Amino acid sequence: MFKTVLEPFRHPRPVFELGEGRALGAGRGGGKAPVKAKDWSSTLRRLWMYLAERKLKLGLVLLMVVLSSGLSLLGPYMIGRAVDHYLEGGGAHWGLFLAGLGAVYVLVAVTSWLQNIWMIEISQETVYRMRTELFSHLNRLPISFFNRRQQGEIMSRLTNDIENVSSNLNSSAIQIFSGVLTLAGTLIVMLTLSPLLTLLTFIVVPLMAVGMRWITRRTGPLFKQRQRNLGELNGYIEETLSGQRVIKAFGQEERVISAFRERNSTIMLSGFWAQSISGFIPKLMNGLNDLSFAIVVGFGGILAIRGSITVGIILVFVEYTRQFTRPLNNLANQWNSVLSAIAGAERVFEILDEEVEVKDESGAHDAGELRGEVKFDGVSFSYSGDGDTLHNITFEAKPGEMIALVGPTGAGKTTLIGLLSRFYNPSRGVITVDGRNLASITRESLRSQMAFVLQDTFLFKGSIRDNIRYGRLDATDEEVERAARLANAHSFIMRLPGGYDRMLDVDGGGISQGQKQLLAISRAILADPAMLVLDEATSSIDTVTELKIQEGLQSLMKGRTSFVIAHRLGTIRQADRILVLSGGRLVEQGNHVELVEQGGLYSELVSGGMKH
């Protein structure tokens, strides 16, 4: 039992590592390799770069720290000199001395208050900038980044980790500044008064250094692990809350709760060990502080009896001994906060160091007004570099044509659309629009002339009117309503309480999936794009409703190059050309009649499973 309890103290590394939610040692042969602590000095330097931008306020804080530290040293010195003066027979001017001493400590309080106020401003401004930069950076990251990360884990860095920096930066920074100055000033004055007593006092310093080093080597990785565990728990919470329908439909509530308890237990253990081990620091410092006090009193008394020093100097040394160890005690008491702030900042910087979406190539120009002529010439693509997802795709779409993409799940239909919209770049081959290489067109200008109605419809919290207007922010109310009529959404909108002003919950809560897609189609119609992408846009709409919106979709697609991914025959049979994909290869292309007559894969899909 004791061997198990003491195990974390023997090795300067995290007690456990997450491996699919398991503590290290929870099972053999599984889990992730232990995470090594990163360069924390680099993290501190980056934090300092943020702080240094507030040079004026920071200079004022440093000035107040210097004044408060100096005045804190002056008070004990005045008391010691007054005691010596009294023992030498001088009793006058006590009122003046008390007034001066009172003024010193009032100034200490004022300067401490000012440094706290100004440091709070600096820390809040710093965290404001970090939070803004992180959010802006997240919006510039490529789609592939979000494909491999849990939303909850990303949110944890934007909220929990930033908050760790915010709550701990203020107190930690002041403790560091004042601690260094107080230590230096105390050492200088002590050496001036009695080098021998100073040397005796410093006997405990090596013990403090060794103890601090031994403990902090163990607590640093633990605090970092706790932050990581918290991020993974947030990711799991976000995942389970988003999937409540599936969880309840398959009766998996108990399994989910059990998995949560396991992850929650992991955080409890990491927090327990991190705080328990770091809790030894103040106890160690207090014990060594008492030892230092005993040394000063004992040897100081002997020196005073021999006449080497005065009683006043002993009193000064007693107070300075406390003054010397107090910054170390404060640092020890704040060490949890320091480690937590660094761990939080490190996780924030990890995201900020992620490569943003590839910048437009040098010489890329605005797309101008596109006609919508699209050509894929020998295009191949791989997500990971291990194997191609698309193989040598070649086809041409003329302006205004409707191109339907069909094929089994995983055939590469959505990947092809991702290449067209430049969410990804092809590994080989060339994509052109209006005869121009897609790489020569800026992403922003390209996407501004494309409208998307995706399989996973997303609506923002707000009114129905604002969600439709998201397609074109300067649209009038009349234009919004016209777009909704074309998409056949107007009738159901008017039946809702509040009509177009009806407020939707997050992700369109309160209306059906089919109604969400009707609003998404309305949004695309309002955008008035040169090219249109419908990715399973009618997958959640019943057949009757689908028939009703065909006229609106035909009106929308008239004169625009459209790419339609659908499983329903009614959606694609009127396409000018149908591209049949299988295993990432373009195996057939032609119109509906031609492909049915060929008797190939498309014919099999139509006769075997495609909905009519």
C-alpha positions in Angstrom: 0.0 0.0 0.0 2.7 2.5 1.0 4.7 1.6 -2.1 1.7 2.5 -4.3 1.1 5.8 -2.4 4.7 6.8 -2.6 5.2 5.8 -6.2 4.6 9.4 -7.6 7.4 10.8 -5.4 10.0 8.5 -6.9 9.7 9.6 -10.5 9.7 13.2 -11.8 6.9 12.5 -14.4 3.1 12.4 -14.5 1.5 9.7 -12.4 -0.6 8.6 -15.3 -1.4 9.3 -18.9 -4.7 9.2 -20.7 -5.1 6.5 -23.2 -8.7 6.6 -24.5 -9.8 7.8 -21.1 -7.7 5.3 -19.1 -5.1 6.0 -16.4 -1.7 4.6 -17.2 -1.5 1.2 -15.7 -5.3 0.7 -16.0 -4.5 -1.9 -18.7 -1.5 -3.4 -20.3 -0.5 -2.7 -23.8 -2.9 0.2 -24.3 -2.9 4.0 -23.9 -0.7 6.7 -25.2 3.0 7.2 -24.6 3.7 9.5 -21.7 3.7 13.2 -22.6 7.0 14.9 -21.9 6.9 18.4 -20.4 7.6 21.1 -23.0 9.9 24.1 -22.8 8.2 26.1 -20.1 10.9 28.8 -20.3 9.7 29.4 -23.9 6.1 29.7 -22.7 7.2 32.2 -20.0 9.1 34.3 -22.7 6.0 34.4 -24.9 3.8 35.5 -21.9 6.4 38.2 -21.2 6.1 39.4 -24.8 2.4 40.0 -24.2 3.1 41.8 -20.9 5.9 43.9 -22.4 3.4 45.6 -24.7 2.0 47.5 -21.7 5.3 49.1 -21.0 4.0 52.3 -19.3 1.7 50.5 -16.9 4.3 47.8 -16.3 6.8 50.5 -15.5 4.5 52.0 -13.0 3.9 48.6 -11.4 7.6 48.0 -11.2 8.0 51.4 -9.6 5.4 50.6 -7.0 7.0 47.3 -6.4 10.4 49.0 -5.8 8.8 51.5 -3.5 6.8 49.0 -1.5 9.8 46.6 -1.2 12.1 49.4 -0.1 9.6 50.7 2.4 9.1 47.2 3.7 12.8 47.0 4.4 12.9 50.4 6.0 10.3 49.6 8.6 12.2 46.9 10.5 15.4 48.8 10.2 13.7 51.8 11.9 12.4 49.6 14.7 15.9 48.1 15.3 17.6 51.5 15.4 14.9 52.8 17.7 15.4 49.9 20.1 19.2 50.4 20.1 18.6 54.1 20.7 16.3 53.4 23.7 18.8 50.9 25.2 21.6 53.5 24.9 19.5 55.8 27.1 17.7 57.8 24.5 13.9 58.1 25.1 13.0 61.3 23.3 11.3 61.7 19.9 9.2 58.6 20.3 6.2 60.4 18.9 8.1 61.4 15.8 9.4 57.9 15.4 5.9 56.4 15.7 4.6 58.9 13.2 7.4 58.1 10.7 6.9 54.4 11.2 3.1 54.8 10.6 3.8 56.8 7.5 6.1 54.1 6.2 3.5 51.3 6.6 0.7 53.5 5.1 2.9 54.1 2.1 3.5 50.3 1.9 -0.2 49.7 1.8 -0.8 52.5 -0.8 2.0 51.3 -3.2 0.8 47.7 -2.8 -2.7 48.7 -3.6 -1.6 50.6 -6.7 0.6 47.8 -8.0 -2.3 45.4 -7.6 -4.8 47.6 -9.5 -2.4 48.3 -12.3 -1.3 44.7 -12.6 -5.0 43.6 -12.8 -5.4 46.0 -15.7 -2.3 44.6 -17.4 -3.3 41.0 -16.9 -6.9 41.5 -18.1 -5.7 43.4 -21.2 -3.2 40.6 -21.9 -5.8 37.9 -21.6 -8.2 39.9 -23.7 -5.6 39.9 -26.5 -4.7 36.2 -26.1 -8.4 35.3 -26.2 -9.0 37.5 -29.3 -5.9 36.1 -31.0 -6.9 32.5 -30.2 -10.5 32.9 -31.5 -9.3 34.7 -34.7 -6.6 32.1 -35.2 -9.2 29.3 -34.9 -11.3 30.9 -37.6 -8.2 30.9 -39.9 -7.3 27.2 -39.4 -8.1 24.7 -42.2 -11.0 22.3 -42.1 -8.6 19.4 -41.5 -7.7 20.8 -38.1 -11.3 20.6 -36.9 -11.8 17.2 -38.4 -9.1 15.8 -36.0 -10.1 17.7 -32.9 -13.1 17.5 -30.5 -15.1 20.7 -30.3 -15.2 20.5 -26.5 -11.4 20.1 -26.3 -10.9 23.2 -28.5 -13.5 25.1 -26.4 -11.6 24.1 -23.2 -8.5 25.9 -24.5 -10.5 29.0 -25.3 -12.3 29.1 -22.0 -10.6 27.0 -19.2 -7.0 27.5 -20.2 -7.4 31.2 -20.9 -9.2 31.6 -17.6 -6.3 29.9 -15.9 -3.9 32.5 -17.3 -6.3 35.3 -16.4 -6.9 34.3 -12.8 -3.3 33.5 -12.0 -1.2 35.9 -14.1 -1.9 38.9 -11.8 -0.8 37.5 -8.5 2.0 35.4 -9.9 3.6 38.3 -11.8 3.5 40.6 -8.7 4.9 37.9 -6.5 7.8 37.4 -8.9 8.6 41.1 -9.2 8.4 41.9 -5.5 10.0 38.7 -4.5 13.2 39.3 -6.5 13.5 42.9 -5.3 12.8 42.0 -1.6 15.3 39.2 -1.7 18.0 41.4 -3.2 17.3 44.3 -0.9 17.2 42.1 2.2 20.4 40.4 1.3 22.3 43.7 0.8 21.1 45.2 4.1 21.8 42.0 6.1 25.3 41.8 4.7 25.8 45.4 5.7 24.7 44.8 9.3 26.4 41.5 10.0 28.1 39.3 7.4 28.5 36.5 10.0 24.8 36.4 11.0 23.9 36.6 7.3 26.0 33.5 6.6 24.4 31.6 9.4 20.9 32.6 8.3 21.6 31.3 4.8 22.4 27.8 6.0 18.8 26.9 5.2 18.8 28.3 1.7 20.4 25.2 0.0 17.8 23.0 1.8 15.0 25.3 0.4 16.5 25.1 -3.1 16.8 21.3 -3.0 13.3 20.8 -1.6 11.8 23.2 -4.1 13.5 21.5 -7.0 12.6 18.0 -5.9 8.9 19.0 -5.6 8.5 21.2 -8.6 10.0 18.6 -10.9 7.0 16.4 -10.0 4.3 19.0 -9.8 5.0 20.6 -13.2 4.0 17.6 -15.4 1.1 16.8 -13.1 -0.5 20.3 -13.5 0.0 20.0 -17.3 -1.6 16.6 -17.2 -4.6 17.9 -15.2 -5.2 20.6 -17.9 -5.0 18.0 -20.6 -7.4 15.7 -18.8 -9.8 18.6 -18.3 -9.7 19.4 -22.0 -10.5 15.7 -22.9 -13.3 15.6 -20.4 -14.9 18.8 -21.9 -14.6 17.1 -25.4 -16.4 14.1 -24.1 -19.1 16.2 -22.5 -19.7 18.1 -25.7 -19.8 14.9 -27.7 -22.4 13.2 -25.4 -24.6 16.3 -25.1 -24.6 16.6 -28.9 -25.4 12.9 -29.3 -28.2 12.7 -26.7 -30.8 11.4 -29.3 -28.5 8.6 -30.4 -27.5 7.7 -26.8 -31.2 7.5 -25.7 -32.3 5.7 -28.8 -29.8 2.9 -28.2 -30.2 2.9 -24.4 -26.5 3.7 -23.8 -27.1 6.1 -20.8 -25.4 3.9 -18.2 -22.4 3.3 -20.5 -22.0 7.0 -21.1 -22.3 7.8 -17.4 -19.7 5.1 -16.6 -17.3 6.5 -19.1 -17.8 10.0 -17.7 -17.1 8.7 -14.2 -13.8 7.1 -15.4 -12.7 10.4 -17.0 -13.9 12.4 -14.0 -11.9 10.1 -11.7 -8.8 10.6 -13.9 -9.1 14.4 -13.3 -9.7 13.9 -9.6 -6.5 11.8 -9.3 -4.4 14.2 -11.3 -5.7 17.2 -9.3 -5.1 15.2 -6.0 -1.5 14.4 -6.8 -0.7 17.8 -8.2 -2.1 19.7 -5.3 -0.9 17.2 -2.7 2.7 17.2 -3.8 2.8 21.0 -4.3 1.2 21.3 -0.8 4.4 20.2 0.7 6.1 23.4 -0.5 4.6 25.8 2.0 5.0 23.3 4.8 8.7 22.8 3.9 9.2 26.6 3.6 7.5 27.2 7.0 9.6 24.6 8.7 12.9 26.0 7.3 11.7 29.5 8.1 11.3 28.5 11.7 14.8 26.9 11.6 16.3 30.1 10.3 14.5 32.1 13.0 16.0 29.8 15.7 19.5 30.2 14.2 19.3 33.9 14.2 17.9 34.2 17.7 20.4 31.6 19.1 23.6 32.8 17.5 22.5 36.4 17.5 22.1 36.2 21.3 25.6 34.8 21.7 27.0 37.6 19.5 25.1 40.2 21.4 26.4 39.0 24.7 29.9 39.2 23.3 29.2 42.7 22.1 29.7 41.9 18.4 26.2 43.1 17.5 23.4 45.0 19.3 20.0 43.8 20.3 18.4 46.1 17.7 20.4 44.4 15.0 19.1 41.0 16.2 15.5 42.3 16.0 16.3 43.6 12.5 17.7 40.3 11.5 14.7 38.4 12.9 12.4 40.5 10.8 14.6 40.4 7.8 14.9 36.7 8.0 11.1 36.6 7.7 11.3 39.2 5.0 13.8 37.0 3.2 11.8 33.8 3.4 8.4 35.5 2.9 8.9 35.9 -0.9 9.9 32.3 -1.1 6.9 31.3 1.0 4.7 33.4 -1.2 6.2 31.9 -4.3 5.6 28.4 -2.7 2.0 29.3 -1.9 1.5 30.6 -5.4 3.3 27.8 -7.1 0.1 26.0 -7.9 -1.1 29.1 -9.7 2.1 29.6 -11.5 2.1 26.0 -12.8 -1.5 26.2 -13.7 -1.1 29.5 -15.6 1.9 28.1 -17.5 0.1 24.9 -18.4 -2.9 26.9 -19.6 -0.7 29.3 -21.6 1.2 26.4 -23.1 -2.1 24.8 -24.4 -3.2 28.1 -25.9 0.2 28.6 -27.6 -0.1 25.1 -29.1 -3.2 26.2 -30.9 -1.7 29.5 -31.9 1.3 27.6 -33.4 -1.0 25.5 -35.6 -0.5 26.3 -39.3 -3.4 28.5 -40.6 -5.1 27.6 -43.8 -2.6 27.8 -46.6 -2.3 31.4 -47.8 -3.2 32.3 -51.3 -0.3 31.7 -53.7 1.7 34.7 -54.6 0.2 36.4 -57.6 -3.4 35.1 -56.8 -6.0 37.5 -57.9 -9.7 38.3 -57.2 -12.0 35.9 -59.1 -14.0 38.7 -60.6 -17.4 37.7 -61.9 -17.3 34.0 -62.7 -19.2 32.2 -65.5 -18.8 28.8 -63.8 -16.9 26.8 -66.3 -15.1 24.1 -64.2 -12.6 21.6 -65.3 -10.8 18.8 -63.4 -7.7 17.5 -65.2 -6.1 14.4 -63.8 -6.9 15.4 -60.2 -5.8 13.1 -57.3 -6.0 13.8 -53.6 -4.8 12.2 -50.4 -5.8 13.3 -46.8 -2.9 11.7 -45.1 -0.4 11.1 -47.8 -0.6 7.3 -47.3 -3.1 6.6 -50.1 -5.2 8.6 -52.6 -8.8 9.3 -51.8 -9.4 10.5 -55.3 -7.6 9.0 -58.3 -7.0 10.9 -61.6 -10.4 12.6 -61.8 -11.1 14.3 -65.2 -14.3 16.0 -66.3 -15.6 19.4 -67.4 -18.7 21.4 -66.4 -19.9 24.1 -68.7 -21.4 27.3 -67.4 -24.9 26.8 -66.2 -24.8 23.0 -66.2 -26.1 20.9 -63.4 -23.6 18.2 -62.5 -24.8 15.4 -60.3 -22.4 13.3 -58.2 -23.5 9.8 -57.3 -21.8 6.7 -55.9 -21.5 4.5 -52.8 -20.7 6.0 -49.4 -17.0 6.9 -49.3 -16.7 7.1 -53.1 -15.2 10.6 -52.8 -18.2 12.9 -53.7 -17.8 15.3 -50.8 -14.0 15.3 -51.1 -14.4 16.4 -54.7 -16.5 19.3 -53.6 -13.9 20.2 -50.9 -11.3 20.5 -53.6 -13.5 22.7 -55.7 -14.1 25.1 -52.8 -10.4 24.9 -51.9 -10.8 23.5 -48.5 -8.1 21.2 -49.7 -5.5 21.4 -52.5 -5.1 18.5 -55.0 -2.1 16.3 -54.6 -1.8 16.1 -58.4 -3.5 17.5 -61.3 -5.1 20.9 -62.0 -8.5 22.4 -61.4 -9.6 25.4 -63.4 -12.5 27.8 -63.3 -13.2 29.9 -66.4 -9.9 28.6 -67.7 -7.9 29.9 -64.7 -6.0 27.7 -62.4 -7.9 27.5 -59.1 -4.7 28.2 -57.3 -4.4 31.6 -59.0 -7.7 32.7 -57.5 -8.0 34.0 -53.9 -10.0 31.7 -51.6 -12.2 34.5 -50.3 -13.2 35.7 -53.8 -13.9 32.2 -54.9 -16.1 31.2 -52.0 -17.9 34.5 -52.2 -19.3 33.3 -55.5 -20.3 29.8 -54.2 -23.3 28.9 -52.1 -23.5 25.7 -50.1 -26.4 23.7 -48.9 -24.8 20.9 -46.9 -26.0 17.6 -45.6 -25.4 18.7 -42.0 -27.4 21.9 -41.9 -26.3 24.5 -39.4 -28.3 27.4 -38.2 -27.2 30.1 -35.8 -29.0 31.3 -32.6 -31.1 34.1 -33.7 -34.2 34.9 -35.8 -35.2 33.0 -38.9 -34.8 36.3 -40.9 -31.2 36.7 -39.7 -30.4 33.1 -40.5 -31.6 33.5 -44.1 -29.9 36.9 -44.4 -26.6 35.2 -43.5 -26.3 34.4 -47.3 -26.1 38.1 -48.0 -26.0 40.5 -45.1 -27.1 43.6 -47.0 -30.3 41.9 -48.2 -33.6 43.6 -47.5 -36.6 42.0 -45.7 -38.3 41.7 -49.1 -35.4 39.9 -50.6 -35.3 37.5 -47.6 -38.9 36.7 -48.0 -38.6 36.2 -51.8 -35.8 33.7 -51.3 -37.9 31.8 -48.7 -40.8 31.7 -51.2 -38.5 30.3 -53.9 -37.3 27.6 -51.5 -40.9 26.9 -50.5 -40.1 27.8 -46.9 -42.4 30.8 -46.6 -45.5 28.9 -45.7 -44.1 27.0 -42.8 -42.3 30.1 -41.5 -45.6 32.0 -41.4 -47.2 29.2 -39.4 -44.6 29.6 -36.7 -45.2 32.1 -33.8 -43.5 35.3 -34.8 -43.0 34.3 -38.4 -39.6 35.6 -39.8 -38.8 37.1 -36.3 -39.2 33.7 -34.6 -36.0 33.2 -32.5 -34.2 29.8 -33.0 -32.2 28.1 -30.4 -28.7 26.9 -31.0 -28.4 25.0 -34.2 -32.0 25.6 -35.1 -33.5 23.9 -32.1 -37.3 24.0 -32.2 -37.8 23.2 -35.9 -37.5 20.0 -37.8 -34.5 18.9 -39.8 -36.4 19.2 -43.0 -37.4 22.8 -42.1 -33.7 23.6 -41.3 -32.7 22.5 -44.8 -35.4 24.6 -46.3 -34.0 27.6 -44.5 -30.5 26.6 -45.7 -31.8 26.5 -49.3 -33.4 29.9 -48.8 -30.0 31.2 -47.6 -28.3 29.9 -50.7 -30.9 31.4 -53.0 -30.4 34.8 -51.3 -26.6 34.6 -51.9 -27.2 34.6 -55.6 -24.0 32.7 -56.4 -22.2 31.9 -59.6 -21.8 28.3 -58.5 -24.0 26.2 -56.3 -23.2 23.1 -54.2 -26.0 20.9 -52.9 -24.6 18.2 -50.7 -27.4 15.8 -49.8 -29.5 19.0 -49.5 -32.8 17.2 -49.6 -31.8 14.1 -47.6 -34.1 15.1 -44.7 -37.0 16.4 -46.7 -40.0 14.2 -47.5 -40.9 13.3 -51.1 -43.8 15.7 -51.2 -41.8 18.6 -49.9 -39.0 17.7 -52.3 -41.3 17.9 -55.3 -42.5 21.3 -54.1 -39.1 22.8 -53.9 -37.9 21.5 -57.3 -39.3 24.5 -59.1 -37.4 26.8 -56.7 -34.2 24.9 -57.1 -34.5 24.9 -60.9 -35.0 28.6 -60.8 -32.0 28.9 -58.5 -29.8 26.7 -60.7 -30.7 28.4 -64.0 -27.7 30.0 -65.4 -25.5 28.8 -62.6 -23.1 25.8 -62.5 -24.5 23.5 -59.9 -23.0 20.4 -58.3 -25.5 18.1 -56.6 -24.8 15.2 -54.4 -27.9 13.2 -53.8 -29.3 9.7 -53.4 -32.7 10.5 -54.7 -33.4 9.9 -58.3 -35.8 12.8 -58.5 -33.1 15.2 -57.5 -30.6 14.2 -60.1 -32.4 12.7 -63.1 -32.7 16.2 -64.7 -28.9 16.8 -64.4 -27.0 17.7 -67.6 -24.3 15.3 -66.6 -24.0 12.7 -63.9 -20.6 11.7 -62.6 -20.5 8.2 -61.1 -17.7 7.7 -58.5 -16.5 4.5 -56.9 -13.5 4.0 -54.7 -12.3 7.5 -55.5 -12.4 7.0 -59.3 -14.7 8.4 -61.9 -16.1 5.2 -63.5 -19.0 6.6 -65.5 -20.3 10.0 -66.8 -23.3 11.0 -68.9 -26.9 11.9 -68.5 -29.6 9.7 -66.9 -30.8 8.0 -70.0 -27.3 7.2 -71.3 -26.0 5.8 -68.0 -29.1 3.6 -67.5 -28.6 2.2 -71.0 -25.0 1.4 -70.3 -26.0 -1.0 -67.6 -23.1 -0.1 -65.4 -22.8 1.0 -61.8 -25.3 3.8 -62.2 -27.9 1.5 -63.6 -27.3 -0.8 -60.6 -27.7 2.1 -58.2 -31.0 3.2 -59.8 -32.5 -0.3 -59.9 -31.1 -1.5 -56.6 -31.2 1.3 -54.0 -31.5 4.9 -55.3 -34.7 6.5 -54.1 -37.3 7.7 -56.6 
